[in-house]
């Protein structure tokens, strides 16, 4: 059974840093796009970051505008683990953070966007990050 589990969430203060981890079991993440999403209270789940192999260019990372320059996504395929380093946290970063894995970024049989939740087949249960002022 393919599973993802996030760890590393908690209560922090604005300006602090937190690193989230996403551990996979039941499959090797090597060929998967690994994404991070978040859902704040009363809001829809939104894209945060993703990392995938782009061939000769190496690893390619995508970020939401709201987190670029503050968050860094990475992965260690040997450990089947993805990471989200979050720096300079703001109160608006408060949310449940979800890890997701996509085998080729497809939705309904068609190629889809890296920032779409529909593109990801496997999801973790989420880890809560609360940023206080």
BAFI-3210 file (N, C-alpha, C; in Angstrom, 3 decimals, decimal comma, padded with zeros to 6 digits):
// residues 133
n [1|2|3|4|5|6|7|8|9|10|11|12|13|14|15|16|17|18|19|20|21|22|23|24|25|26|27|28|29|30|31|32|33|34|35|36|37|38|39|40|41|42|43|44|45|46|47|48|49|50|51|52|53|54|55|56|57|58|59|60|61|62|63|64|65|66|67|68|69|70|71|72|73|74|75|76|77|78|79|80|81|82|83|84|85|86|87|88|89|90|91|92|93|94|95|96|97|98|99|100|101|102|103|104|105|106|107|108|109|110|111|112|113|114|115|116|117|118|119|120|121|122|123|124|125|126|127|128|129|130|131|132|133]
n.u [000,838|000,600|001,783|001,928|003,451|003,433|005,625|006,776|005,373|003,914|003,656|004,783|006,599|006,116|008,477|010,100|011,625|010,786|011,029|009,446|008,832|008,287|007,526|007,640|006,055|005,821|006,273|008,704|009,895|011,268|010,522|008,430|006,642|006,940|004,875|003,832|001,132|-001,244|-003,777|-005,683|-007,767|-011,129|-010,539|-009,707|-007,716|-004,387|-001,705|001,718|004,472|006,598|008,604|010,494|012,049|013,780|015,179|017,994|018,336|018,271|017,019|013,864|012,155|009,066|007,219|004,669|003,721|003,453|005,190|007,667|011,153|011,131|010,470|011,788|011,854|012,794|014,333|015,102|015,824|016,937|016,061|013,416|011,996|010,623|011,089|010,181|011,423|010,788|011,123|011,309|008,641|005,189|002,164|000,109|000,881|-000,122|-001,617|-002,838|-000,496|000,086|001,544|002,125|002,098|002,816|002,402|003,493|001,760|-001,106|-004,572|-007,694|-006,873|-005,554|-002,727|-001,683|-001,498|001,246|000,509|-002,016|-004,377|-005,603|-003,754|-002,298|-001,843|-001,451|-001,725|-000,706|-001,805|-001,541|000,017|-000,103|000,659|001,139|001,405|002,247|001,772]
n.v [-001,184|002,139|004,896|008,151|010,179|013,038|014,981|017,217|019,542|022,192|024,614|027,810|030,940|034,048|034,682|032,599|029,377|026,301|022,843|020,614|017,152|014,483|011,267|008,385|005,236|001,892|002,425|003,673|006,914|007,884|008,272|009,976|013,078|015,229|016,946|019,817|021,007|023,248|023,953|026,383|027,416|027,469|027,872|026,855|024,034|024,728|025,074|024,813|024,085|022,146|019,399|017,941|015,651|016,897|015,844|016,459|018,951|018,549|018,619|020,148|022,811|024,146|026,938|028,502|031,903|033,210|032,011|031,840|032,378|032,157|029,577|026,282|023,477|020,076|016,823|013,442|010,791|008,359|007,936|007,974|010,324|013,560|017,096|020,199|023,174|025,851|029,183|032,389|032,610|033,547|034,809|034,272|031,928|029,921|026,806|023,559|021,368|019,472|016,626|015,320|012,909|012,471|010,578|011,399|013,548|013,595|014,070|012,804|011,330|013,068|015,182|017,280|020,202|021,062|022,392|021,651|019,992|017,763|016,439|014,717|011,534|010,350|011,082|012,552|012,535|015,050|017,796|020,037|023,447|026,188|029,593|032,080|035,523]
n.w [000,000|-000,925|000,753|002,258|004,687|006,606|008,645|011,228|011,678|013,742|016,420|015,887|015,924|014,209|011,676|012,331|011,453|009,877|009,152|007,130|006,684|004,406|004,266|002,300|001,860|000,675|-001,961|-004,346|-004,511|-006,623|-009,370|-009,200|-009,162|-006,509|-004,406|-002,467|-000,650|000,863|003,296|004,570|007,352|006,388|003,744|000,351|-000,630|-001,524|-003,872|-002,960|-003,368|-005,561|-006,699|-009,266|-011,598|-014,313|-016,442|-018,404|-017,294|-014,657|-011,281|-010,966|-009,545|-008,479|-007,320|-005,361|-005,733|-003,318|-001,564|-002,656|-002,506|000,217|000,955|000,462|-001,527|-001,476|-002,013|-001,102|-002,702|-001,982|000,523|000,178|000,695|000,928|001,341|002,906|003,408|005,387|005,716|007,406|008,359|008,156|009,641|007,918|006,781|008,244|008,354|007,361|006,162|003,315|001,834|-001,404|-004,096|-007,492|-010,407|-013,121|-013,530|-014,285|-014,984|-015,095|-017,277|-018,926|-019,533|-016,900|-014,753|-012,578|-010,325|-009,704|-007,653|-008,618|-010,127|-008,616|-007,209|-004,733|-001,300|001,808|005,276|006,324|008,105|010,773|010,744|012,695|012,863|014,987|015,908]
ca.u [000,000|001,401|001,397|002,761|003,225|004,138|006,025|007,512|004,537|003,836|003,376|005,984|006,357|006,425|009,905|010,782|011,785|010,322|011,223|008,512|009,296|007,245|008,109|006,817|006,193|005,095|006,738|009,908|009,458|012,237|009,914|007,241|006,660|006,546|004,305|003,349|-000,049|-001,696|-005,164|-005,951|-009,173|-012,105|-010,053|-009,444|-006,336|-003,643|-000,359|002,824|005,735|006,760|009,936|010,507|013,253|013,522|016,130|019,332|018,380|018,307|015,794|013,126|011,237|008,061|006,725|003,624|004,289|003,394|006,237|008,959|012,218|011,067|010,360|012,609|011,447|013,896|013,991|016,180|015,224|017,480|015,264|012,002|011,515|010,646|011,180|009,794|012,044|009,999|011,809|010,609|007,220|004,241|000,913|-000,721|001,323|-000,834|-002,435|-002,441|000,354|-000,053|002,486|001,442|002,963|002,186|003,111|003,359|000,895|-002,275|-005,881|-008,702|-006,235|-004,869|-001,631|-002,240|-000,546|001,904|-000,109|-003,389|-004,513|-006,060|-002,614|-001,592|-002,589|-001,272|-001,706|-000,549|-002,898|-001,314|000,595|-000,547|001,647|000,488|002,367|001,683|002,412]
ca.v [000,000|003,349|005,870|009,308|010,709|014,287|015,287|018,458|020,696|022,627|026,021|028,618|032,380|034,704|034,851|031,327|028,413|024,928|021,916|019,497|015,961|013,618|009,939|007,476|003,801|001,104|002,757|004,487|008,205|008,333|008,714|010,766|014,483|015,375|018,269|020,272|021,862|023,639|024,375|027,227|027,313|028,154|028,090|025,660|023,562|025,454|024,630|025,501|023,815|020,794|019,118|016,787|015,495|017,444|015,324|017,049|020,147|018,156|018,797|021,379|023,146|025,180|027,522|029,515|033,239|033,640|031,386|031,865|033,081|031,823|028,126|025,481|022,071|019,183|015,414|012,471|009,574|007,188|007,790|008,101|011,423|014,927|018,084|021,585|024,086|027,088|030,244|033,684|032,273|034,604|034,284|033,769|030,579|028,968|025,896|022,148|021,140|018,130|016,126|014,544|012,306|012,361|009,756|011,945|014,726|013,394|014,211|012,338|010,783|014,118|015,850|018,376|021,135|020,670|023,051|021,185|018,839|016,622|015,786|013,900|010,328|009,929|012,203|012,285|013,037|016,454|018,206|021,413|024,485|027,386|030,672|033,125|036,838]
ca.w [000,000|-001,050|001,754|002,551|006,032|006,869|010,018|011,397|011,948|015,119|016,695|015,816|015,890|012,942|011,482|012,588|010,363|010,131|008,035|007,050|005,975|003,844|004,065|001,505|002,076|-000,312|-003,308|-004,450|-005,049|-007,636|-010,630|-008,904|-008,791|-005,106|-004,221|-001,167|-000,695|002,195|003,404|005,731|007,775|005,559|002,382|-000,435|-000,653|-002,534|-004,199|-002,301|-004,070|-006,088|-007,242|-010,157|-012,411|-015,639|-017,402|-018,431|-016,452|-013,260|-010,526|-011,226|-008,456|-008,724|-006,075|-005,383|-005,583|-001,917|-000,754|-003,344|-001,779|001,641|001,090|-000,432|-001,612|-001,830|-001,874|-001,003|-003,234|-001,282|001,744|-000,197|001,531|000,408|002,412|002,651|004,354|005,413|006,457|007,516|008,379|008,414|010,201|006,815|006,410|009,095|007,547|007,350|005,008|002,776|000,847|-002,435|-005,106|-008,805|-011,385|-014,454|-013,561|-015,124|-014,374|-016,038|-018,468|-019,687|-018,841|-016,115|-014,188|-011,339|-009,191|-009,539|-006,766|-009,412|-010,774|-007,631|-006,850|-003,346|-000,368|003,215|006,112|006,626|009,381|011,020|011,076|013,204|013,030|015,835|015,731]
c.u [000,881|000,890|002,420|002,425|004,083|004,487|006,691|006,676|004,540|003,484|004,686|005,596|006,702|007,925|010,707|010,886|011,305|010,645|010,231|009,152|008,100|007,890|007,137|007,085|005,359|005,445|007,986|009,536|010,272|011,576|008,703|007,570|006,174|006,092|003,927|002,185|-000,396|-003,148|-005,353|-007,424|-010,091|-011,690|-009,841|-007,960|-005,595|-002,225|000,668|004,111|005,734|008,155|009,864|011,782|012,950|014,557|017,481|019,450|018,446|016,965|015,175|012,146|010,309|007,529|005,535|004,283|004,403|004,527|007,612|009,921|012,175|011,071|011,280|012,159|012,653|013,454|015,252|015,585|015,712|016,712|013,773|011,322|011,640|010,598|010,637|010,392|011,320|010,697|010,959|009,096|006,369|002,964|000,022|-000,250|000,653|-001,789|-002,069|-001,680|000,299|001,054|001,702|002,447|002,178|003,048|002,827|002,424|-000,255|-003,549|-006,922|-008,107|-005,484|-003,764|-002,164|-001,131|000,024|001,202|-001,544|-003,451|-004,906|-004,916|-001,944|-002,453|-002,539|-001,079|-001,426|-001,713|-002,739|-000,677|000,295|000,642|000,870|001,552|001,705|002,462|003,164]
c.v [001,245|004,396|006,991|009,788|011,953|014,393|016,641|019,684|021,069|024,089|026,790|030,091|032,933|034,972|033,583|030,485|027,050|024,089|020,770|018,358|015,156|012,278|009,041|006,032|003,068|001,425|003,620|005,789|008,659|008,908|009,614|012,253|014,562|016,812|018,535|021,224|022,252|024,087|025,116|027,096|028,120|028,395|026,767|025,281|024,244|024,898|025,476|025,336|022,385|020,640|017,863|016,790|015,975|016,998|016,006|018,268|019,818|018,359|020,149|021,617|024,273|025,660|028,436|030,867|033,649|033,060|031,436|032,770|032,840|030,322|027,452|024,028|021,250|017,737|014,583|011,138|008,333|006,904|007,833|009,194|012,743|015,892|019,426|022,432|025,418|028,098|031,500|033,495|033,470|033,984|033,700|032,416|029,506|028,126|024,461|021,928|019,672|017,836|015,288|014,017|012,116|011,543|010,310|013,129|014,570|013,591|013,806|011,829|011,798|014,740|017,080|019,183|020,648|021,282|022,614|019,976|017,594|015,836|014,740|012,726|010,010|011,145|011,723|012,863|014,499|016,668|019,687|022,294|025,734|028,434|031,785|034,420|037,257]
c.w [000,000|-000,080|001,855|003,950|006,227|008,353|010,048|011,684|013,427|015,230|016,722|015,810|014,506|012,855|011,703|011,316|010,817|008,917|008,155|006,263|005,502|003,504|003,329|001,903|001,038|-001,747|-003,219|-005,127|-006,257|-008,890|-010,434|-008,745|-007,349|-004,882|-002,773|-001,406|000,732|002,147|004,705|006,106|006,880|004,130|001,663|-000,342|-001,803|-002,681|-003,459|-003,106|-004,585|-006,653|-008,096|-010,972|-013,819|-016,657|-017,294|-017,528|-014,978|-012,580|-010,853|-010,088|-008,886|-007,381|-006,338|-005,139|-004,114|-001,063|-001,409|-002,582|-000,286|001,862|000,082|-000,373|-002,047|-001,637|-001,739|-001,446|-002,507|000,005|001,462|000,620|000,788|001,584|001,940|003,767|004,272|006,312|006,491|007,513|008,771|008,984|009,110|006,276|007,267|008,270|007,889|006,056|004,610|001,768|-000,160|-003,456|-006,393|-009,748|-012,773|-014,592|-014,557|-014,312|-015,405|-017,330|-019,305|-018,858|-018,140|-015,460|-012,857|-010,127|-008,932|-008,617|-007,541|-010,024|-009,886|-007,179|-005,359|-002,451|001,044|003,995|006,509|007,990|009,567|011,380|011,494|013,492|013,820|015,659|016,973]
res [x|x|x|x|x|x|x|x|x|x|x|x|x|x|x|x|x|x|x|x|x|x|x|x|x|x|x|x|x|x|x|x|x|x|x|x|x|x|x|x|x|x|x|x|x|x|x|x|x|x|x|x|x|x|x|x|x|x|x|x|x|x|x|x|x|x|x|x|x|x|x|x|x|x|x|x|x|x|x|x|x|x|x|x|x|x|x|x|x|x|x|x|x|x|x|x|x|x|x|x|x|x|x|x|x|x|x|x|x|x|x|x|x|x|x|x|x|x|x|x|x|x|x|x|x|x|x|x|x|x|x|x|x]
***
